[in-house]
Amino acid sequence: MESTSHQPDPAASTVSWPPVAKPGEPGSFLPGQQPEPVSTTCGHGADEAPAEPAVPDGTDLMPDTEATEGADLLTQLRAQIAKFVILPSDQALDATTLWVAATHLQCSWQHAPRLAVVGPAKRCGKSRLLDVLAETVHQPMLTVNSSPAAIFRTISEEPPTLLVDEADTIFGSPKAAEKNEEMRGLLNAGHQRDRYVLRVVGNDHTPRKFPTFAMAAIAGIGDLPDTIMDRSIVIRMRRRAEGERVAPYRTQRDRPALHAIRDKIARWAAPLADRALRLQPAMPVEDRAADTWEPLVIIADLAGGPWPRLARQACKRMVDAEVQTEEDNPGGARILADIRRIFHAAGEPDSIATDQLLFNLNGDPEAPWAETSRGGLTPRGLGAMLREFGISSGNVRMPDGTQRKGYLRNKFLDAWRRYCPAVHPVNATAAGSRG
């Protein structure tokens, strides 16, 4: 495996975060001291990684800490994953490695990060990555089209690691997503500890709580629902380019080596469960992103060596990349939220003409719609986005009694409640009476 080294210029920036690590105390830092700009990056090559920031930030200036056995085990695991799968960047490979290791300490985490393995088309390596994960994570439970009831009945207080393949068959269309709403709810609830589903069991219908907390890797074509993506470390797979090579994966031949590194990581992690539970690492992101990435950063801090820095670099750059992706590819909840605001500002009419809707969308200087084409968002473009939610235009009656092409308000109600519930909330009872 190739190794490269980046030496940031210490004069390029005055960075106060992170302070110097305390020797022997992962996740703890000495206040008021500036680290030396030492960096070690391992991976396939700089051309596969996101562009380096022009000015090094705190994550780039973190020094290596004292390496433990875990640092070497993570490096071995990283090499095994890279042997069979080409990840989209060094940061994605680091994140996947740390996520696998974190599954062996699920008892210590408050949040169970999802690994969203998504790609734009077939043959991007999604299923192959799940094959490798199945041999290295803690108690894998590989599922394709399993029912939510079957899944939550297999989750105990000692949770397995869920591996969900072909998620596009579950969430790939509005009709499928509606049919599998319970699965989406299960995956959302299981992100945080102590979120249970209540079901009645037995002939006497005794109420029973079923835990949902479990780490999960979910692979599919196209993005997962926003609420799942928001709880995920997102790995955006792509097809191999000419010249990119990986070893073919053969279960009988390759499983022993993967199991060997899995068992070593499990033995290393087991005595650290209580320590991991109490660590509060410095995080380069905030809010739900920090909750999701914290287990990976803690694993890195416990391992030491270059991993505390690599974990934070992956966290910061991958979270920033997802934010940029949302800004560059407007649609989904954004178009629904903007239309919700237009209906509200208009006094909640029963319908709005298509040209009036487009006039408002394209005229919003803070919205991206005017830039979707030379003339802004078109009726065809708007229709294509809304069809993803089962919403279509038709002939609607205007207040002056005329008919025009437009959209009925009641067609949006369900989508508004599901995808942008905080934007001028729609009361379900009142909405139902109007629709």
Contacts in CASP RR format, 6 or more apart in sequence:
PFRMAT RR
TARGET T0000
AUTHOR 0000-0000-0000
METHOD contacts of the structure
MODEL  1
MESTSHQPDPAASTVSWPPVAKPGEPGSFLPGQQPEPVSTTCGHGADEAP
AEPAVPDGTDLMPDTEATEGADLLTQLRAQIAKFVILPSDQALDATTLWV
AATHLQCSWQHAPRLAVVGPAKRCGKSRLLDVLAETVHQPMLTVNSSPAA
IFRTISEEPPTLLVDEADTIFGSPKAAEKNEEMRGLLNAGHQRDRYVLRV
VGNDHTPRKFPTFAMAAIAGIGDLPDTIMDRSIVIRMRRRAEGERVAPYR
TQRDRPALHAIRDKIARWAAPLADRALRLQPAMPVEDRAADTWEPLVIIA
DLAGGPWPRLARQACKRMVDAEVQTEEDNPGGARILADIRRIFHAAGEPD
SIATDQLLFNLNGDPEAPWAETSRGGLTPRGLGAMLREFGISSGNVRMPD
GTQRKGYLRNKFLDAWRRYCPAVHPVNATAAGSRG
1 42 0 8 1.000
1 43 0 8 1.000
1 44 0 8 1.000
1 78 0 8 1.000
1 79 0 8 1.000
1 82 0 8 1.000
2 42 0 8 1.000
2 43 0 8 1.000
2 44 0 8 1.000
2 45 0 8 1.000
3 40 0 8 1.000
3 41 0 8 1.000
3 42 0 8 1.000
3 43 0 8 1.000
4 41 0 8 1.000
4 42 0 8 1.000
4 43 0 8 1.000
4 45 0 8 1.000
4 46 0 8 1.000
5 39 0 8 1.000
5 40 0 8 1.000
5 41 0 8 1.000
6 39 0 8 1.000
6 41 0 8 1.000
6 52 0 8 1.000
6 60 0 8 1.000
7 37 0 8 1.000
7 39 0 8 1.000
8 37 0 8 1.000
8 39 0 8 1.000
8 56 0 8 1.000
8 60 0 8 1.000
8 61 0 8 1.000
9 37 0 8 1.000
9 56 0 8 1.000
10 36 0 8 1.000
10 37 0 8 1.000
10 61 0 8 1.000
12 55 0 8 1.000
12 56 0 8 1.000
13 55 0 8 1.000
13 56 0 8 1.000
13 57 0 8 1.000
15 34 0 8 1.000
15 56 0 8 1.000
15 57 0 8 1.000
15 58 0 8 1.000
15 61 0 8 1.000
16 32 0 8 1.000
16 34 0 8 1.000
17 58 0 8 1.000
17 282 0 8 1.000
17 284 0 8 1.000
18 29 0 8 1.000
18 35 0 8 1.000
18 58 0 8 1.000
18 59 0 8 1.000
18 61 0 8 1.000
18 62 0 8 1.000
18 282 0 8 1.000
18 312 0 8 1.000
19 29 0 8 1.000
19 30 0 8 1.000
19 31 0 8 1.000
19 32 0 8 1.000
19 33 0 8 1.000
19 34 0 8 1.000
19 35 0 8 1.000
20 29 0 8 1.000
20 30 0 8 1.000
20 33 0 8 1.000
20 34 0 8 1.000
20 35 0 8 1.000
20 63 0 8 1.000
21 27 0 8 1.000
21 28 0 8 1.000
21 29 0 8 1.000
21 30 0 8 1.000
21 62 0 8 1.000
21 63 0 8 1.000
21 65 0 8 1.000
21 308 0 8 1.000
22 28 0 8 1.000
22 29 0 8 1.000
22 30 0 8 1.000
23 65 0 8 1.000
23 66 0 8 1.000
24 65 0 8 1.000
24 66 0 8 1.000
26 65 0 8 1.000
26 279 0 8 1.000
26 281 0 8 1.000
26 298 0 8 1.000
26 301 0 8 1.000
26 302 0 8 1.000
26 304 0 8 1.000
26 308 0 8 1.000
27 279 0 8 1.000
27 280 0 8 1.000
27 281 0 8 1.000
27 282 0 8 1.000
27 298 0 8 1.000
27 301 0 8 1.000
27 308 0 8 1.000
29 282 0 8 1.000
34 61 0 8 1.000
35 61 0 8 1.000
35 62 0 8 1.000
35 63 0 8 1.000
36 61 0 8 1.000
36 63 0 8 1.000
37 56 0 8 1.000
37 60 0 8 1.000
37 61 0 8 1.000
38 63 0 8 1.000
38 64 0 8 1.000
39 60 0 8 1.000
39 61 0 8 1.000
39 306 0 8 1.000
39 309 0 8 1.000
40 64 0 8 1.000
40 306 0 8 1.000
40 309 0 8 1.000
41 90 0 8 1.000
41 306 0 8 1.000
41 310 0 8 1.000
42 75 0 8 1.000
42 78 0 8 1.000
42 90 0 8 1.000
42 306 0 8 1.000
43 78 0 8 1.000
43 82 0 8 1.000
43 90 0 8 1.000
43 93 0 8 1.000
44 82 0 8 1.000
44 86 0 8 1.000
44 90 0 8 1.000
44 93 0 8 1.000
45 90 0 8 1.000
46 52 0 8 1.000
48 86 0 8 1.000
48 88 0 8 1.000
48 89 0 8 1.000
48 90 0 8 1.000
49 89 0 8 1.000
49 90 0 8 1.000
49 91 0 8 1.000
50 89 0 8 1.000
50 91 0 8 1.000
50 317 0 8 1.000
50 321 0 8 1.000
52 60 0 8 1.000
53 60 0 8 1.000
57 284 0 8 1.000
57 316 0 8 1.000
58 284 0 8 1.000
58 312 0 8 1.000
59 284 0 8 1.000
59 309 0 8 1.000
59 312 0 8 1.000
59 313 0 8 1.000
59 315 0 8 1.000
59 316 0 8 1.000
60 309 0 8 1.000
60 313 0 8 1.000
62 308 0 8 1.000
62 309 0 8 1.000
62 312 0 8 1.000
63 309 0 8 1.000
64 304 0 8 1.000
64 305 0 8 1.000
64 306 0 8 1.000
64 309 0 8 1.000
65 301 0 8 1.000
65 304 0 8 1.000
65 305 0 8 1.000
65 308 0 8 1.000
66 304 0 8 1.000
66 305 0 8 1.000
67 303 0 8 1.000
67 304 0 8 1.000
67 305 0 8 1.000
68 302 0 8 1.000
68 303 0 8 1.000
68 304 0 8 1.000
68 305 0 8 1.000
69 268 0 8 1.000
70 265 0 8 1.000
70 268 0 8 1.000
70 302 0 8 1.000
70 303 0 8 1.000
70 304 0 8 1.000
71 303 0 8 1.000
71 304 0 8 1.000
71 305 0 8 1.000
71 306 0 8 1.000
71 307 0 8 1.000
73 101 0 8 1.000
73 261 0 8 1.000
73 264 0 8 1.000
73 265 0 8 1.000
73 268 0 8 1.000
73 303 0 8 1.000
74 97 0 8 1.000
74 98 0 8 1.000
74 101 0 8 1.000
74 265 0 8 1.000
74 299 0 8 1.000
74 300 0 8 1.000
74 303 0 8 1.000
74 307 0 8 1.000
76 261 0 8 1.000
76 264 0 8 1.000
77 97 0 8 1.000
77 100 0 8 1.000
77 101 0 8 1.000
77 136 0 8 1.000
77 261 0 8 1.000
77 265 0 8 1.000
78 93 0 8 1.000
78 94 0 8 1.000
78 97 0 8 1.000
80 132 0 8 1.000
80 136 0 8 1.000
80 257 0 8 1.000
80 258 0 8 1.000
80 261 0 8 1.000
81 87 0 8 1.000
81 93 0 8 1.000
81 96 0 8 1.000
81 97 0 8 1.000
81 100 0 8 1.000
81 129 0 8 1.000
81 132 0 8 1.000
81 136 0 8 1.000
82 93 0 8 1.000
83 246 0 8 1.000
83 247 0 8 1.000
84 128 0 8 1.000
84 131 0 8 1.000
84 132 0 8 1.000
84 246 0 8 1.000
84 247 0 8 1.000
84 249 0 8 1.000
84 254 0 8 1.000
85 125 0 8 1.000
85 128 0 8 1.000
85 129 0 8 1.000
85 132 0 8 1.000
85 246 0 8 1.000
86 125 0 8 1.000
86 240 0 8 1.000
86 244 0 8 1.000
86 246 0 8 1.000
87 93 0 8 1.000
87 96 0 8 1.000
87 129 0 8 1.000
87 235 0 8 1.000
87 237 0 8 1.000
88 235 0 8 1.000
88 236 0 8 1.000
88 237 0 8 1.000
88 238 0 8 1.000
91 310 0 8 1.000
91 313 0 8 1.000
91 314 0 8 1.000
91 317 0 8 1.000
91 318 0 8 1.000
92 235 0 8 1.000
92 236 0 8 1.000
92 314 0 8 1.000
92 318 0 8 1.000
94 310 0 8 1.000
94 311 0 8 1.000
94 313 0 8 1.000
94 314 0 8 1.000
95 233 0 8 1.000
95 235 0 8 1.000
95 296 0 8 1.000
95 311 0 8 1.000
95 314 0 8 1.000
95 315 0 8 1.000
95 318 0 8 1.000
96 115 0 8 1.000
96 129 0 8 1.000
96 133 0 8 1.000
96 235 0 8 1.000
98 296 0 8 1.000
98 297 0 8 1.000
98 299 0 8 1.000
98 300 0 8 1.000
98 307 0 8 1.000
98 311 0 8 1.000
98 314 0 8 1.000
99 113 0 8 1.000
99 115 0 8 1.000
99 215 0 8 1.000
99 217 0 8 1.000
99 233 0 8 1.000
99 296 0 8 1.000
100 133 0 8 1.000
100 136 0 8 1.000
100 137 0 8 1.000
100 265 0 8 1.000
101 265 0 8 1.000
101 269 0 8 1.000
101 299 0 8 1.000
101 303 0 8 1.000
102 109 0 8 1.000
102 113 0 8 1.000
102 215 0 8 1.000
102 295 0 8 1.000
102 296 0 8 1.000
102 298 0 8 1.000
102 299 0 8 1.000
103 137 0 8 1.000
103 138 0 8 1.000
103 161 0 8 1.000
103 215 0 8 1.000
104 137 0 8 1.000
104 138 0 8 1.000
104 265 0 8 1.000
104 266 0 8 1.000
104 269 0 8 1.000
104 270 0 8 1.000
105 269 0 8 1.000
105 272 0 8 1.000
105 273 0 8 1.000
105 276 0 8 1.000
105 295 0 8 1.000
105 299 0 8 1.000
106 112 0 8 1.000
106 138 0 8 1.000
106 159 0 8 1.000
106 161 0 8 1.000
106 213 0 8 1.000
106 214 0 8 1.000
106 215 0 8 1.000
107 158 0 8 1.000
107 273 0 8 1.000
107 277 0 8 1.000
108 273 0 8 1.000
108 274 0 8 1.000
108 276 0 8 1.000
108 277 0 8 1.000
108 295 0 8 1.000
108 298 0 8 1.000
109 193 0 8 1.000
109 215 0 8 1.000
109 276 0 8 1.000
109 294 0 8 1.000
109 295 0 8 1.000
110 192 0 8 1.000
110 193 0 8 1.000
110 291 0 8 1.000
110 294 0 8 1.000
111 191 0 8 1.000
111 192 0 8 1.000
111 193 0 8 1.000
111 291 0 8 1.000
111 292 0 8 1.000
111 294 0 8 1.000
111 295 0 8 1.000
112 159 0 8 1.000
112 190 0 8 1.000
112 191 0 8 1.000
112 192 0 8 1.000
112 193 0 8 1.000
112 213 0 8 1.000
112 214 0 8 1.000
112 215 0 8 1.000
112 216 0 8 1.000
112 295 0 8 1.000
113 191 0 8 1.000
113 215 0 8 1.000
113 231 0 8 1.000
113 232 0 8 1.000
113 233 0 8 1.000
113 292 0 8 1.000
113 293 0 8 1.000
113 295 0 8 1.000
113 296 0 8 1.000
114 187 0 8 1.000
114 191 0 8 1.000
114 215 0 8 1.000
114 216 0 8 1.000
114 217 0 8 1.000
114 218 0 8 1.000
114 228 0 8 1.000
114 231 0 8 1.000
114 232 0 8 1.000
114 233 0 8 1.000
114 292 0 8 1.000
115 133 0 8 1.000
115 215 0 8 1.000
115 216 0 8 1.000
115 217 0 8 1.000
115 218 0 8 1.000
115 232 0 8 1.000
115 233 0 8 1.000
115 235 0 8 1.000
116 218 0 8 1.000
116 223 0 8 1.000
116 224 0 8 1.000
116 228 0 8 1.000
116 229 0 8 1.000
116 232 0 8 1.000
116 233 0 8 1.000
116 234 0 8 1.000
116 235 0 8 1.000
117 126 0 8 1.000
117 129 0 8 1.000
117 130 0 8 1.000
117 217 0 8 1.000
117 218 0 8 1.000
117 219 0 8 1.000
117 220 0 8 1.000
117 235 0 8 1.000
117 237 0 8 1.000
118 126 0 8 1.000
118 219 0 8 1.000
118 220 0 8 1.000
118 221 0 8 1.000
118 222 0 8 1.000
118 223 0 8 1.000
118 224 0 8 1.000
118 234 0 8 1.000
118 235 0 8 1.000
118 236 0 8 1.000
118 237 0 8 1.000
119 126 0 8 1.000
119 220 0 8 1.000
119 221 0 8 1.000
119 222 0 8 1.000
119 236 0 8 1.000
119 237 0 8 1.000
119 238 0 8 1.000
120 221 0 8 1.000
120 222 0 8 1.000
120 238 0 8 1.000
121 221 0 8 1.000
121 239 0 8 1.000
122 221 0 8 1.000
123 239 0 8 1.000
124 237 0 8 1.000
124 238 0 8 1.000
124 239 0 8 1.000
125 237 0 8 1.000
125 239 0 8 1.000
126 165 0 8 1.000
126 219 0 8 1.000
126 220 0 8 1.000
126 221 0 8 1.000
126 237 0 8 1.000
127 165 0 8 1.000
127 219 0 8 1.000
128 249 0 8 1.000
129 219 0 8 1.000
129 235 0 8 1.000
129 237 0 8 1.000
130 142 0 8 1.000
130 163 0 8 1.000
130 165 0 8 1.000
130 217 0 8 1.000
130 219 0 8 1.000
131 249 0 8 1.000
131 251 0 8 1.000
132 249 0 8 1.000
132 258 0 8 1.000
133 140 0 8 1.000
133 161 0 8 1.000
133 163 0 8 1.000
133 217 0 8 1.000
134 140 0 8 1.000
134 142 0 8 1.000
134 163 0 8 1.000
135 254 0 8 1.000
135 255 0 8 1.000
135 258 0 8 1.000
135 259 0 8 1.000
135 262 0 8 1.000
136 258 0 8 1.000
136 261 0 8 1.000
136 262 0 8 1.000
136 265 0 8 1.000
137 161 0 8 1.000
137 163 0 8 1.000
137 215 0 8 1.000
137 217 0 8 1.000
137 262 0 8 1.000
138 160 0 8 1.000
138 161 0 8 1.000
138 266 0 8 1.000
139 158 0 8 1.000
139 159 0 8 1.000
139 160 0 8 1.000
139 161 0 8 1.000
140 160 0 8 1.000
140 161 0 8 1.000
140 163 0 8 1.000
141 151 0 8 1.000
141 154 0 8 1.000
141 160 0 8 1.000
141 161 0 8 1.000
141 162 0 8 1.000
141 163 0 8 1.000
142 163 0 8 1.000
142 165 0 8 1.000
143 151 0 8 1.000
143 162 0 8 1.000
143 163 0 8 1.000
143 164 0 8 1.000
143 165 0 8 1.000
144 164 0 8 1.000
144 165 0 8 1.000
144 166 0 8 1.000
144 169 0 8 1.000
145 166 0 8 1.000
145 169 0 8 1.000
145 170 0 8 1.000
148 182 0 8 1.000
148 183 0 8 1.000
148 185 0 8 1.000
148 186 0 8 1.000
149 199 0 8 1.000
151 162 0 8 1.000
151 183 0 8 1.000
151 186 0 8 1.000
152 186 0 8 1.000
152 197 0 8 1.000
152 210 0 8 1.000
152 211 0 8 1.000
152 212 0 8 1.000
153 210 0 8 1.000
154 160 0 8 1.000
155 210 0 8 1.000
155 211 0 8 1.000
155 212 0 8 1.000
155 213 0 8 1.000
155 214 0 8 1.000
156 211 0 8 1.000
157 211 0 8 1.000
159 211 0 8 1.000
159 213 0 8 1.000
159 214 0 8 1.000
159 215 0 8 1.000
160 214 0 8 1.000
161 214 0 8 1.000
161 215 0 8 1.000
161 216 0 8 1.000
161 217 0 8 1.000
162 214 0 8 1.000
162 215 0 8 1.000
162 216 0 8 1.000
162 217 0 8 1.000
162 218 0 8 1.000
163 216 0 8 1.000
163 217 0 8 1.000
163 219 0 8 1.000
164 170 0 8 1.000
164 187 0 8 1.000
164 216 0 8 1.000
164 217 0 8 1.000
164 218 0 8 1.000
164 219 0 8 1.000
165 219 0 8 1.000
165 220 0 8 1.000
166 219 0 8 1.000
166 220 0 8 1.000
167 218 0 8 1.000
167 219 0 8 1.000
167 220 0 8 1.000
167 224 0 8 1.000
168 220 0 8 1.000
168 221 0 8 1.000
168 222 0 8 1.000
169 176 0 8 1.000
170 176 0 8 1.000
170 177 0 8 1.000
170 180 0 8 1.000
170 183 0 8 1.000
171 177 0 8 1.000
171 180 0 8 1.000
171 184 0 8 1.000
171 224 0 8 1.000
171 225 0 8 1.000
171 228 0 8 1.000
172 221 0 8 1.000
172 222 0 8 1.000
173 388 0 8 1.000
174 388 0 8 1.000
174 389 0 8 1.000
174 390 0 8 1.000
175 390 0 8 1.000
177 184 0 8 1.000
177 225 0 8 1.000
184 225 0 8 1.000
184 227 0 8 1.000
184 228 0 8 1.000
185 227 0 8 1.000
186 197 0 8 1.000
186 212 0 8 1.000
187 216 0 8 1.000
187 218 0 8 1.000
187 228 0 8 1.000
187 231 0 8 1.000
188 227 0 8 1.000
188 228 0 8 1.000
188 231 0 8 1.000
189 195 0 8 1.000
189 196 0 8 1.000
189 197 0 8 1.000
189 212 0 8 1.000
190 212 0 8 1.000
190 213 0 8 1.000
190 214 0 8 1.000
190 216 0 8 1.000
191 231 0 8 1.000
191 292 0 8 1.000
192 213 0 8 1.000
192 291 0 8 1.000
193 213 0 8 1.000
194 213 0 8 1.000
195 212 0 8 1.000
195 213 0 8 1.000
196 209 0 8 1.000
196 210 0 8 1.000
196 211 0 8 1.000
196 212 0 8 1.000
197 209 0 8 1.000
197 210 0 8 1.000
197 212 0 8 1.000
198 207 0 8 1.000
198 208 0 8 1.000
198 209 0 8 1.000
198 210 0 8 1.000
199 207 0 8 1.000
199 208 0 8 1.000
199 210 0 8 1.000
200 206 0 8 1.000
200 207 0 8 1.000
200 208 0 8 1.000
201 208 0 8 1.000
218 224 0 8 1.000
218 228 0 8 1.000
218 232 0 8 1.000
223 229 0 8 1.000
224 232 0 8 1.000
226 332 0 8 1.000
226 333 0 8 1.000
226 419 0 8 1.000
229 322 0 8 1.000
230 288 0 8 1.000
231 288 0 8 1.000
231 292 0 8 1.000
232 292 0 8 1.000
233 292 0 8 1.000
233 293 0 8 1.000
233 296 0 8 1.000
233 318 0 8 1.000
234 318 0 8 1.000
234 322 0 8 1.000
240 246 0 8 1.000
247 254 0 8 1.000
269 276 0 8 1.000
269 299 0 8 1.000
269 302 0 8 1.000
272 302 0 8 1.000
275 302 0 8 1.000
276 298 0 8 1.000
276 299 0 8 1.000
276 302 0 8 1.000
279 298 0 8 1.000
279 301 0 8 1.000
279 302 0 8 1.000
281 294 0 8 1.000
281 297 0 8 1.000
281 298 0 8 1.000
281 301 0 8 1.000
283 290 0 8 1.000
283 293 0 8 1.000
283 294 0 8 1.000
283 297 0 8 1.000
283 312 0 8 1.000
283 315 0 8 1.000
284 312 0 8 1.000
284 315 0 8 1.000
284 316 0 8 1.000
285 293 0 8 1.000
285 315 0 8 1.000
285 316 0 8 1.000
285 319 0 8 1.000
289 315 0 8 1.000
289 319 0 8 1.000
293 311 0 8 1.000
293 315 0 8 1.000
293 319 0 8 1.000
296 311 0 8 1.000
296 314 0 8 1.000
296 315 0 8 1.000
297 308 0 8 1.000
297 311 0 8 1.000
297 312 0 8 1.000
297 315 0 8 1.000
299 307 0 8 1.000
299 311 0 8 1.000
300 307 0 8 1.000
300 308 0 8 1.000
300 310 0 8 1.000
300 311 0 8 1.000
300 312 0 8 1.000
301 307 0 8 1.000
301 308 0 8 1.000
301 311 0 8 1.000
326 334 0 8 1.000
327 368 0 8 1.000
330 367 0 8 1.000
330 368 0 8 1.000
330 369 0 8 1.000
330 372 0 8 1.000
331 385 0 8 1.000
332 385 0 8 1.000
332 388 0 8 1.000
332 389 0 8 1.000
332 419 0 8 1.000
333 419 0 8 1.000
333 420 0 8 1.000
334 368 0 8 1.000
335 361 0 8 1.000
335 369 0 8 1.000
335 382 0 8 1.000
335 385 0 8 1.000
335 386 0 8 1.000
336 389 0 8 1.000
336 412 0 8 1.000
336 415 0 8 1.000
336 416 0 8 1.000
336 419 0 8 1.000
336 420 0 8 1.000
337 419 0 8 1.000
337 420 0 8 1.000
337 423 0 8 1.000
338 361 0 8 1.000
338 364 0 8 1.000
338 367 0 8 1.000
338 369 0 8 1.000
339 357 0 8 1.000
339 361 0 8 1.000
339 407 0 8 1.000
339 412 0 8 1.000
340 412 0 8 1.000
340 416 0 8 1.000
340 420 0 8 1.000
340 423 0 8 1.000
340 424 0 8 1.000
341 423 0 8 1.000
341 424 0 8 1.000
342 352 0 8 1.000
342 357 0 8 1.000
342 360 0 8 1.000
342 361 0 8 1.000
343 349 0 8 1.000
343 352 0 8 1.000
343 409 0 8 1.000
343 412 0 8 1.000
344 424 0 8 1.000
346 352 0 8 1.000
348 409 0 8 1.000
349 399 0 8 1.000
349 409 0 8 1.000
350 396 0 8 1.000
350 408 0 8 1.000
350 409 0 8 1.000
350 410 0 8 1.000
350 434 0 8 1.000
351 396 0 8 1.000
351 397 0 8 1.000
351 398 0 8 1.000
351 406 0 8 1.000
351 407 0 8 1.000
351 408 0 8 1.000
351 409 0 8 1.000
352 396 0 8 1.000
352 406 0 8 1.000
352 407 0 8 1.000
352 409 0 8 1.000
353 396 0 8 1.000
353 398 0 8 1.000
353 404 0 8 1.000
353 405 0 8 1.000
353 406 0 8 1.000
354 379 0 8 1.000
354 382 0 8 1.000
354 393 0 8 1.000
354 404 0 8 1.000
354 405 0 8 1.000
354 406 0 8 1.000
354 407 0 8 1.000
355 379 0 8 1.000
355 404 0 8 1.000
355 405 0 8 1.000
357 382 0 8 1.000
357 406 0 8 1.000
357 407 0 8 1.000
358 377 0 8 1.000
358 378 0 8 1.000
358 379 0 8 1.000
358 382 0 8 1.000
361 367 0 8 1.000
361 369 0 8 1.000
361 377 0 8 1.000
361 382 0 8 1.000
362 369 0 8 1.000
362 370 0 8 1.000
362 375 0 8 1.000
362 376 0 8 1.000
362 377 0 8 1.000
363 369 0 8 1.000
363 370 0 8 1.000
364 370 0 8 1.000
369 376 0 8 1.000
369 377 0 8 1.000
370 376 0 8 1.000
370 377 0 8 1.000
372 378 0 8 1.000
372 381 0 8 1.000
379 393 0 8 1.000
379 405 0 8 1.000
383 391 0 8 1.000
383 392 0 8 1.000
383 393 0 8 1.000
386 392 0 8 1.000
386 393 0 8 1.000
386 407 0 8 1.000
389 415 0 8 1.000
389 419 0 8 1.000
390 411 0 8 1.000
390 415 0 8 1.000
391 407 0 8 1.000
391 411 0 8 1.000
391 412 0 8 1.000
391 415 0 8 1.000
392 411 0 8 1.000
393 405 0 8 1.000
393 406 0 8 1.000
393 407 0 8 1.000
394 405 0 8 1.000
394 406 0 8 1.000
394 407 0 8 1.000
394 408 0 8 1.000
395 403 0 8 1.000
395 404 0 8 1.000
395 405 0 8 1.000
395 406 0 8 1.000
396 403 0 8 1.000
396 404 0 8 1.000
396 405 0 8 1.000
396 406 0 8 1.000
396 407 0 8 1.000
396 408 0 8 1.000
397 403 0 8 1.000
398 404 0 8 1.000
409 434 0 8 1.000
410 431 0 8 1.000
410 432 0 8 1.000
410 434 0 8 1.000
410 435 0 8 1.000
413 426 0 8 1.000
413 431 0 8 1.000
413 432 0 8 1.000
413 434 0 8 1.000
413 435 0 8 1.000
416 423 0 8 1.000
416 426 0 8 1.000
417 426 0 8 1.000
417 428 0 8 1.000
417 431 0 8 1.000
END
